[in-house]
Amino acid sequence: MASDAVVLTIPGPHGDRELRLSSPGRVLWPELGITKLDLANYLIAVGEPFVRANGDRPVSLQRFPDGIDGEQFFSKNPPRGAPDFIRSVPVVYPSARSHPQLVIDEPAAAVWAAQMNTVVFHPWPSRAENSDNPDQLRIDLDPQPGTGFADAVPAAIELRAVLREAGLEPFIKTSGNRGLHVFAPIEPTHEFLDVRHAVIAAARELERRMPDQVTTAWWKEERGERVFVDFNQANRDRTMAGAYSPRALAHASVSTPITWDELPEVDPAAFTVQTIPERLATTGDPWERFDENPGRIDELLSWWARDLEAGLGELPFPPDYPKMPGEPPRVQPSRAKKE
């Protein structure tokens, strides 16, 4: 019904904005009864750290019109009727096509996205005005079947040591699911392919140190019960759930920045839409100073060059990518043997 709406007042850098939220009682997380209004209030409560982590970046919206158990789709271009404070910037996709993509500049923009039934926010690792050159190096530690979050913890701790040896200062957050995301701020001086190669170099070094616990194998049949270092998340137009973004999981988990001291004892299931506002109020934002000391990827690129000389070449790209220079055949190893 048209009358089924509330008007929210949202503080922000340009003063308060009033935003109409339709269907506030629509249940998004059925198991917990969390509604669209609850989500909007969550985004208001975490507005400042949310925008600090995800703002001024092209962002894809993962939208669920009928709740997390219903159909979903990704939205990148600004929908018709977007408020005038919603910005977009042109970005280039792997196909070489260019399209405008949404940018979040203030908490009200995130709440507007919730009005559009957005649950998960996927920011690019690059800034809006320099979208071709990432200012974040991102590594996704993805536990494979037979492993879990506890297995990703020692891998993350060793990865921190690897990145520090390369001159970077890593930060960490839960994925909101079973894994961990390790980010490092970098100077935006290299394009996506270079940053991908830096990630592969770090991943291979981690794999050398923890061969029984970690793998860079792209094909699932070769991974075994190990933590996969997903290097392809470093590609153009490949994104992860942003910091403080909810996830479309039954317990309404949130991808949550944590401190390295917290990591060994952390319970990722405790970080939810219902608990994160209080956590921020009591402990603050572990990523508040994320951007203060960006590093360079030069050392990692020297490791990449060293590995190339040793015969370790390019790794596979996602299947929807155009064929890339030096890429190995996109054929499942077991199928290639049969052929």
MARKE-286134 format. One record per residue (C-alpha): residue in one letter; x, y negated, z. Coordinates in steps of 0.02 Angstrom, whole numbers. Example, Ala and Ser with C-alpha at 12.3 -4.5 7.8 and 13.67 -1.06 7.14 Angstrom:
REM MARKE-286134
type_c1_c2_c3
a_615_225_390 .
s_684_53_357 .
This chain:
REM MARKE-286134
type_c1_c2_c3
m_0_0_0 .
a_61_-175_-39 .
s_32_-228_141 .
d_144_-87_205 .
a_299_-194_221 .
v_404_-288_348 .
v_513_-442_330 .
l_687_-423_403 .
t_803_-564_455 .
i_982_-519_411 .
p_1131_-622_473 .
g_1277_-647_356 .
p_1417_-761_299 .
h_1294_-879_213 .
g_1173_-886_358 .
d_1017_-783_389 .
r_923_-707_243 .
e_747_-641_248 .
l_715_-483_150 .
r_553_-388_122 .
l_563_-202_154 .
s_421_-101_79 .
s_366_69_146 .
p_466_48_307 .
g_392_208_378 .
r_450_318_234 .
v_548_461_312 .
l_720_483_234 .
w_792_614_353 .
p_645_731_392 .
e_732_836_524 .
l_762_683_633 .
g_618_575_574 .
i_736_434_524 .
t_643_308_417 .
k_686_179_287 .
l_667_45_420 .
d_787_140_534 .
l_914_142_392 .
a_893_-44_361 .
n_917_-81_546 .
y_1072_29_546 .
l_1146_-70_401 .
i_1110_-233_492 .
a_1193_-166_650 .
v_1352_-112_558 .
g_1344_-253_431 .
e_1512_-337_462 .
p_1625_-182_462 .
f_1521_-106_322 .
v_1549_-256_209 .
r_1731_-269_260 .
a_1759_-89_203 .
n_1647_-84_49 .
g_1621_-263_-5 .
d_1697_-353_-154 .
r_1707_-186_-247 .
p_1606_-108_-387 .
v_1488_11_-300 .
s_1375_153_-355 .
l_1213_181_-259 .
q_1153_359_-226 .
r_965_339_-212 .
f_833_456_-140 .
p_656_391_-175 .
d_575_536_-80 .
g_702_563_58 .
i_861_667_61 .
d_770_828_18 .
g_694_754_-140 .
e_763_703_-308 .
q_912_587_-315 .
f_1003_483_-443 .
f_1149_363_-456 .
s_1123_180_-494 .
k_1268_71_-554 .
n_1195_-73_-652 .
p_1095_-204_-555 .
p_910_-155_-567 .
r_784_-281_-630 .
g_718_-398_-498 .
a_877_-397_-393 .
p_892_-550_-279 .
d_999_-691_-345 .
f_1132_-658_-212 .
i_1166_-483_-284 .
r_1323_-491_-391 .
s_1390_-378_-527 .
v_1554_-366_-621 .
p_1600_-279_-784 .
v_1701_-120_-763 .
v_1776_1_-888 .
y_1729_185_-875 .
p_1835_335_-933 .
s_1739_335_-1097 .
a_1808_159_-1129 .
r_1631_89_-1118 .
s_1608_-66_-1012 .
h_1455_-103_-905 .
p_1412_-217_-760 .
q_1419_-134_-590 .
l_1344_-189_-425 .
v_1449_-277_-293 .
i_1403_-295_-109 .
d_1456_-461_-34 .
e_1354_-470_126 .
p_1247_-362_241 .
a_1087_-421_157 .
a_1147_-340_-5 .
a_1166_-173_83 .
v_992_-190_158 .
w_923_-232_-14 .
a_1003_-70_-75 .
a_912_21_64 .
q_751_-59_2 .
m_794_27_-163 .
n_805_193_-65 .
t_994_200_-66 .
v_1065_321_62 .
v_1247_340_8 .
f_1362_199_-49 .
h_1508_242_-163 .
p_1632_97_-179 .
w_1775_93_-303 .
p_1955_88_-237 .
s_1982_-78_-328 .
r_1921_-255_-305 .
a_1784_-333_-409 .
e_1897_-457_-498 .
n_2036_-331_-531 .
s_1940_-170_-554 .
d_2074_-88_-663 .
n_2206_-90_-525 .
p_2162_1_-363 .
d_2210_-79_-198 .
q_2176_83_-104 .
l_2261_251_-122 .
r_2132_381_-73 .
i_2156_566_-35 .
d_2011_685_-2 .
l_2050_837_107 .
d_1914_961_62 .
p_1903_1123_164 .
q_1863_1272_54 .
p_1751_1420_100 .
g_1826_1511_248 .
t_1897_1349_318 .
g_1820_1200_405 .
f_1849_1030_481 .
a_1973_1099_608 .
d_2084_1157_465 .
a_2084_984_386 .
v_2150_903_545 .
p_2331_969_541 .
a_2335_937_353 .
a_2287_755_383 .
i_2419_735_518 .
e_2555_801_403 .
l_2489_696_259 .
r_2507_543_369 .
a_2691_586_390 .
v_2711_611_202 .
l_2634_443_161 .
r_2735_353_294 .
e_2894_426_219 .
a_2837_350_55 .
g_2819_179_136 .
l_2630_176_159 .
e_2524_156_316 .
p_2376_275_307 .
f_2205_259_388 .
i_2080_400_414 .
k_1894_429_417 .
t_1777_577_423 .
s_1695_618_257 .
g_1527_636_342 .
n_1530_819_293 .
r_1667_948_323 .
g_1820_853_266 .
l_1930_702_297 .
h_1974_551_191 .
v_2147_475_206 .
f_2163_300_135 .
a_2314_185_120 .
p_2306_1_70 .
i_2417_-34_-81 .
e_2464_-185_-185 .
p_2352_-188_-341 .
t_2498_-179_-462 .
h_2465_-12_-548 .
e_2318_56_-647 .
f_2218_212_-606 .
l_2328_340_-695 .
d_2481_283_-598 .
v_2387_291_-434 .
r_2325_465_-480 .
h_2505_519_-509 .
a_2555_446_-341 .
v_2416_546_-258 .
i_2472_706_-348 .
a_2650_676_-290 .
a_2593_659_-109 .
a_2479_810_-126 .
r_2618_919_-196 .
e_2735_867_-55 .
l_2600_911_72 .
e_2573_1078_-15 .
r_2760_1116_-6 .
r_2758_1085_181 .
m_2597_1182_215 .
p_2582_1313_76 .
d_2471_1429_176 .
q_2353_1291_233 .
v_2344_1170_86 .
t_2321_1185_-102 .
t_2319_1073_-255 .
a_2241_1210_-363 .
w_2102_1132_-468 .
w_2017_1297_-507 .
k_1916_1364_-362 .
e_1967_1544_-395 .
e_2147_1496_-355 .
r_2118_1397_-195 .
g_2090_1535_-70 .
e_2048_1493_110 .
r_2145_1330_111 .
v_2111_1144_116 .
f_2102_1072_-60 .
v_2187_905_-89 .
d_2066_831_-215 .
f_2181_725_-323 .
n_2043_694_-451 .
q_1955_578_-329 .
a_2092_455_-377 .
n_2026_439_-556 .
r_1933_292_-630 .
d_1747_297_-587 .
r_1775_435_-458 .
t_1717_380_-287 .
m_1691_443_-110 .
a_1560_393_16 .
g_1618_227_88 .
a_1665_191_267 .
y_1507_181_375 .
s_1402_248_232 .
p_1267_372_284 .
r_1267_542_202 .
a_1119_638_132 .
l_1135_778_259 .
a_1004_839_382 .
h_1090_766_537 .
a_1108_593_457 .
s_1297_595_471 .
v_1404_443_432 .
s_1576_435_351 .
t_1664_359_501 .
p_1834_274_522 .
i_1928_346_670 .
t_2098_318_749 .
w_2239_443_727 .
d_2239_469_915 .
e_2057_522_907 .
l_2081_645_765 .
p_2135_804_860 .
e_1980_802_971 .
v_1851_718_860 .
d_1681_794_825 .
p_1621_729_656 .
a_1444_788_691 .
a_1433_658_830 .
f_1445_516_704 .
t_1270_479_640 .
v_1156_338_590 .
q_1090_345_769 .
t_1258_339_859 .
i_1377_230_756 .
p_1306_59_808 .
e_1343_97_991 .
r_1515_167_947 .
l_1560_6_856 .
a_1495_-100_999 .
t_1600_-7_1127 .
t_1759_43_1034 .
g_1767_-78_887 .
d_1813_-43_707 .
p_1973_61_685 .
w_1988_-9_507 .
e_1971_-192_556 .
r_2150_-230_501 .
f_2154_-110_355 .
d_2204_-240_226 .
e_2338_-332_324 .
n_2494_-239_262 .
p_2470_-160_91 .
g_2613_-50_31 .
r_2680_-2_-139 .
i_2671_164_-229 .
d_2846_152_-305 .
e_2918_290_-195 .
l_2775_408_-233 .
l_2797_374_-418 .
s_2981_419_-401 .
w_2925_584_-324 .
w_2807_607_-472 .
a_2953_579_-593 .
r_3061_701_-494 .
d_2926_834_-503 .
l_2907_806_-690 .
e_3092_839_-713 .
a_3071_998_-612 .
g_2936_1058_-732 .
l_2782_1009_-633 .
g_2674_917_-757 .
e_2502_840_-766 .
l_2355_924_-678 .
p_2179_950_-748 .
f_2056_806_-759 .
p_1869_817_-722 .
p_1771_904_-861 .
d_1679_746_-915 .
y_1842_653_-947 .
p_1915_633_-1121 .
k_2065_744_-1154 .
m_2214_660_-1070 .
p_2398_658_-1123 .
g_2498_804_-1052 .
e_2344_886_-977 .
p_2347_1076_-966 .
p_2207_1174_-1052 .
r_2037_1156_-970 .
v_2011_1342_-962 .
q_1976_1440_-804 .
p_2133_1545_-772 .
s_2039_1711_-764 .
r_1951_1673_-928 .
a_2115_1620_-1010 .
k_2192_1788_-965 .
k_2047_1883_-1042 .
e_2059_1782_-1202 .
